[in-house]
């Protein structure tokens, strides 16, 4: 019985492609009605992705915090892909 199990394992390992196939339908099929409706909404109401950056500190009354926030704001604005920074 052990020999048959090993033989079957070897046959599967040799002849079966076990690499995962990741394509455009991996998570959601393009023919899914929900995906189609979502694309229609996106075409009608285009939007740009947003990133919300939350910064925390243990002492919010520390005098250097406003300077650090200003420096971070300037560094973010210097990135070409960033269109706006709101503080």
DRENDODO-198125 format. One line per field, with one value per atom (N, C-alpha, C): residue in three letters; atom name; x, y, z. Coordinates in steps of 0.1 Angstrom, whole numbers. Example, Ala and Ser with C-alpha at 12.3 -4.5 7.8 and 13.67 -1.06 7.14 Angstrom:
2
type: ALA ALA ALA SER SER SER .
atom: N CA C N CA C .
xx: 132 123 132 128 137 129 .
yy: -57 -45 -33 -22 -11 0 .
zz: 78 78 78 71 71 79 .
This chain:
87
type: UNK UNK UNK UNK UNK UNK UNK UNK UNK UNK UNK UNK UNK UNK UNK UNK UNK UNK UNK UNK UNK UNK UNK UNK UNK UNK UNK UNK UNK UNK UNK UNK UNK UNK UNK UNK UNK UNK UNK UNK UNK UNK UNK UNK UNK UNK UNK UNK UNK UNK UNK UNK UNK UNK UNK UNK UNK UNK UNK UNK UNK UNK UNK UNK UNK UNK UNK UNK UNK UNK UNK UNK UNK UNK UNK UNK UNK UNK UNK UNK UNK UNK UNK UNK UNK UNK UNK UNK UNK UNK UNK UNK UNK UNK UNK UNK UNK UNK UNK UNK UNK UNK UNK UNK UNK UNK UNK UNK UNK UNK UNK UNK UNK UNK UNK UNK UNK UNK UNK UNK UNK UNK UNK UNK UNK UNK UNK UNK UNK UNK UNK UNK UNK UNK UNK UNK UNK UNK UNK UNK UNK UNK UNK UNK UNK UNK UNK UNK UNK UNK UNK UNK UNK UNK UNK UNK UNK UNK UNK UNK UNK UNK UNK UNK UNK UNK UNK UNK UNK UNK UNK UNK UNK UNK UNK UNK UNK UNK UNK UNK UNK UNK UNK UNK UNK UNK UNK UNK UNK UNK UNK UNK UNK UNK UNK UNK UNK UNK UNK UNK UNK UNK UNK UNK UNK UNK UNK UNK UNK UNK UNK UNK UNK UNK UNK UNK UNK UNK UNK UNK UNK UNK UNK UNK UNK UNK UNK UNK UNK UNK UNK UNK UNK UNK UNK UNK UNK UNK UNK UNK UNK UNK UNK UNK UNK UNK UNK UNK UNK UNK UNK UNK UNK UNK UNK UNK UNK UNK UNK UNK UNK .
atom: N CA C N CA C N CA C N CA C N CA C N CA C N CA C N CA C N CA C N CA C N CA C N CA C N CA C N CA C N CA C N CA C N CA C N CA C N CA C N CA C N CA C N CA C N CA C N CA C N CA C N CA C N CA C N CA C N CA C N CA C N CA C N CA C N CA C N CA C N CA C N CA C N CA C N CA C N CA C N CA C N CA C N CA C N CA C N CA C N CA C N CA C N CA C N CA C N CA C N CA C N CA C N CA C N CA C N CA C N CA C N CA C N CA C N CA C N CA C N CA C N CA C N CA C N CA C N CA C N CA C N CA C N CA C N CA C N CA C N CA C N CA C N CA C N CA C N CA C N CA C N CA C N CA C N CA C N CA C N CA C N CA C N CA C N CA C N CA C N CA C N CA C N CA C .
xx: 8 0 9 19 28 35 38 44 35 22 12 11 10 9 21 33 45 45 41 40 30 18 8 13 20 26 36 45 55 48 38 31 24 18 12 23 34 44 51 51 57 48 35 26 16 15 5 12 7 13 7 15 10 12 17 19 5 3 -10 -10 -22 -24 -31 -24 -30 -32 -45 -48 -59 -65 -74 -87 -89 -101 -98 -86 -82 -92 -95 -104 -118 -120 -134 -134 -143 -144 -149 -143 -148 -162 -167 -181 -191 -186 -194 -202 -215 -224 -220 -215 -211 -199 -189 -177 -181 -190 -194 -201 -210 -216 -206 -197 -186 -178 -175 -168 -176 -189 -198 -199 -200 -200 -186 -175 -162 -161 -166 -166 -174 -186 -195 -189 -184 -179 -164 -155 -141 -136 -126 -120 -106 -98 -84 -82 -73 -71 -66 -70 -66 -58 -49 -42 -43 -48 -49 -37 -30 -18 -21 -21 -23 -10 -7 6 2 9 6 18 16 27 22 30 26 24 31 30 26 13 9 12 16 19 34 42 56 58 67 69 73 80 86 75 64 53 49 45 41 52 65 76 77 76 77 65 54 42 44 49 52 63 73 84 78 70 64 55 47 38 46 57 66 72 76 82 71 59 48 45 44 41 52 64 75 75 66 65 56 61 54 40 38 25 14 19 9 4 -10 -16 -20 -23 -27 -24 -20 -18 -27 -35 -43 -40 -38 -34 -45 .
yy: -12 0 13 12 24 26 15 16 23 19 25 40 43 57 66 60 67 68 57 58 68 69 79 93 95 108 112 103 106 109 101 104 118 121 135 145 144 153 155 145 146 151 147 150 161 165 175 189 199 212 218 220 225 240 247 261 268 278 285 294 294 303 316 327 339 348 350 359 369 376 386 381 368 363 355 358 350 353 366 369 371 379 381 380 372 370 383 386 398 397 385 384 385 387 388 401 400 412 423 420 430 437 430 437 446 441 450 462 461 473 483 477 485 493 487 493 504 502 512 525 522 533 541 534 540 548 544 551 564 563 574 585 580 588 585 590 587 593 586 592 588 596 593 586 577 571 581 579 587 579 586 580 589 583 590 586 596 593 598 590 593 593 604 605 606 599 600 603 608 611 609 606 604 618 628 641 651 653 662 677 680 694 697 687 688 699 709 721 717 706 703 697 693 686 694 707 715 716 717 717 704 693 680 678 682 680 689 701 710 703 698 691 679 671 659 664 674 680 684 691 695 683 673 661 654 653 647 655 668 676 675 672 671 659 649 637 640 636 639 634 622 616 622 630 636 649 650 661 672 667 677 670 679 675 684 679 686 683 693 691 694 .
zz: 0 0 0 8 8 -5 -12 -25 -36 -35 -44 -41 -28 -25 -30 -28 -33 -48 -55 -70 -74 -68 -72 -69 -58 -55 -66 -70 -80 -93 -97 -110 -110 -98 -97 -98 -91 -91 -105 -113 -126 -137 -137 -148 -145 -133 -130 -127 -134 -132 -119 -109 -96 -94 -104 -103 -104 -94 -95 -107 -113 -125 -120 -120 -115 -128 -131 -143 -138 -148 -145 -138 -139 -133 -120 -114 -102 -90 -88 -77 -81 -91 -96 -111 -116 -131 -137 -149 -156 -161 -161 -165 -153 -141 -129 -130 -128 -129 -120 -108 -98 -103 -109 -115 -126 -135 -146 -141 -132 -126 -120 -113 -106 -117 -128 -139 -145 -146 -152 -143 -130 -120 -121 -121 -122 -135 -146 -158 -157 -151 -150 -140 -129 -118 -115 -124 -122 -109 -103 -91 -90 -82 -81 -67 -66 -53 -43 -30 -19 -9 -3 8 21 31 44 53 57 65 79 89 103 110 117 124 139 147 162 170 181 191 205 214 228 234 230 236 224 222 211 214 226 229 228 223 221 210 213 205 190 188 175 166 171 163 151 152 141 130 134 125 117 125 118 109 112 103 91 92 81 72 78 70 62 69 63 51 53 43 31 33 22 14 22 15 7 12 4 -8 -7 -19 -29 -25 -35 -44 -40 -48 -60 -72 -84 -85 -80 -81 -71 -62 -52 -58 -59 -65 -54 -42 -31 -18 -8 6 14 22 32 46 54 68 77 .
